[in-house]
Amino acid sequence: MKFAETLKLAIAAIWAHKLRSALTLLGMIIGVTAFVVVVSLISGFNKYIDEKIAGIGSKSFTIQRFNFEDFKDLDSIAAAQRRNKELTLDDYEYLKARGALIDKIGAKARASRSLVKRGSTIVEDVPVDGSMPIINEIDNIDTAEGRYFTDSENDGAMRVAYIGMDVANALFPAGEATAIGEEINVAGLPYRIIGVRVAKAAQVYVGSTGLYASAVLAGLTDVDAITLSLVELHRGGVAGSVAVTGITLAAITNTLVKGGIAAIAGGQELGRRVGVAFALVLGSGGAALLLVQFLGS
């Protein structure tokens, strides 16, 4: 069969099944676009991490009570808790006194989730930790406004806070510059803000609005990829409410697309049956979205 005849048959088949052809083409276009967006998002995040690691240097190391393998299951965590003692400031002083070849050494506490408040505005699930001033040099921390902690503040146990850009934007809508010198409550205790850190990872590249748009776009074809991506970004510092909102938007979008395909390809009767079930799913998703926004406000 000649190429021209093959081409004519292909065009005739496409024309005879216009709806199916259009849906197939639309799925391919959306799928490729969503894949590119998600990969670009993760690549940007990885680039940010690589740059930070390069800034810290290849001769740096960290001592922690647990490693990643200890968190693979409950038995591993329990065994690690029995095996590994709590690290204390006495351990830090011991290493500092005997580490003759160590140029800089500092200590910081593992982050715990807490509630941060300013006036009537509350930000929940914020990772809060404590660190020595030297950590600024060791971790090569970038400051957007203000400064990091000083030795005198550390020695005097002063209640000062160095906050992230997400917290600053949530508590100070007028801009992060207005946060310096202001007072916030962390777990019920007052702290004075002395500095604001440069935005992390995805916030640098796209911001929360961009993450939501990426989630909607990815949800047109699949939910798994964007879910894993947002979970990974949350581990890297993106607020939990942003990650949950993105995943919910992706799920709602995916449900709408599948319901539309069922209604168009299956006819009015199937569309009506599917629509009832999908309406319940969308209602639950909308309620979850409102709940996340309420808790995060």
Order of alpha helices (4+ residues) and beta strands (2+ residues): alpha-alpha-alpha-alpha-beta-beta-alpha-beta-alpha-beta-alpha-beta-beta-alpha-alpha-alpha-alpha
